[in-house]
Amino acid sequence: MSNPVIDSWLEQFVATALARDLEGHMAMISQKVMVFGVPGFDTLGYEDWYRQCAHEFPLGLISALEYSRIKPRTTSGDSILFKSLETTRTSDGGTLAQAVEMLLQRDGDNWKLTQLRMLPEDEARHDGLL
């Protein structure tokens, strides 16, 4: 089942990352974003994400980024929760596939990522993402 908000948001999210558009990319992420499930960290926030992108983008470390197997979970007028398989290809030829859960919330006329959770392998397999 496709959702036009998810599809459009992910398309722009990927495009800004691959264009190395730091400001455009970060504008899609809420300053209150919380990232869960990153090994070695309880949570990460906006500043952590910004620093990572500010390091990776100028070096061109990401050569491809795609989201597949998108599974909407809940939707309302101002929030959308979905799961997806995120596949990142690096400039050195590596590939990382990670199942994620993302929460988008309306911010005026735009949608922003407010929460991202890296899914454990058993949950990702159960949901058909891996």
N, C-alpha and C positions, 0 to 999 in steps of 0.2 A: 504494500500500500504506500503510495507516494504522497508526500505532503509538500505543496508548493513553497511554503515558508522554509521548511528544512532544506529542500533542494536549492532554493535561491541563496539561502544563507551559506550553505556549504560551498556552493560554487564560488561565491565571493570570498569566503574564508580561504579556500585553496588558491584562488587567483592572486590575492594579496600576498600570500606566503611565497608563491612561486615567482612573483614579480619583485620580491624582496622589499615590499612596501610596508615598512615598519609601522608608520603612523596609521595607514589605512587598515592594516591587520589588527593593530591594537585597538582601533576604534570599534571593532566588532566584539570586543571583550569588555565586560563590565569591570570597573575598577574594584568592585567587591567580589570578583571571581574567586572561587575556592576550587582547588584541584586536589583530589584525593586518590590514593592508591599508588603514588610514585614511591618505589622502593627507597627506603632510607629517610623519608620525610613524612611527618604527620599530615601536613597540608602545605600547599604552595599557593601564593596569591598573585595579584596583578604585577607587582614589581619583579617577582621571580620570573614570571613569564616574559615580561618586557626585557629583562637582562638576557635571558636565553635567546630570544629572537634578535636582540641587538648584537649578539655575538654571532649567531648562525647566518643571518641574512647577508651581511657584507661579505662573508666568506663563501657564500653559495653552497652551503653544506647540504641543502635539500634540493634534490633534482626532480622529485615527483612526490605528490601527495594526493591520495584519493580516499574517498569514503564509499563503502559498499555495504550491502546487506542491512540497509537502514530499516530500523524497526521502531516506529513511533509507539510510545508507551501511554502517555497522557497528553491531552491538549485542552487548552482553555483559551479564552479570548486574549490572555496576556502571557501565557507560558506554554512551552512545548518541551516535553521530556522524550528523548529517543536514545536508542542504542545503535551502534554502528561498528564496523570494522574499519579502522584507520590503518592505511598502509603508507609508509614513508620510505622513499628510496633516497639514499644518500649519494653525494657526488663521488664517493669512493667505491660505489657499486653495492653497498650494503642495502638490505631491506629489513624493515621492522614492521610487523603486523601486530596491532594491539586493539583489542575490543575496548570500546569506550561507551560511556553513558554521558550525554550532554543535556544540559538544561538551558534553553533559550528563554529569555524574558523580554517582553516588549519594553522599550525605552523610548517614549514618544512615538515617532514614525519608524523607528529602527528596532531590530532584534539584537540582543547582546547575549553572549555566553556568560552565564552566571555561575555555572558549576560544571566541572568535568570530573568524571570518576573513571579511572583505569580499572577495568573489570578483571577479577581473578579468572584464571583459565577455566575452572569448573563452571562458573556462571556463564562465561562466554560460550563454552561448548553447549551448555544446556539451552542457551538462547539461539543456537545455530549460527553464531558469528565466527566460530573457528571450525 
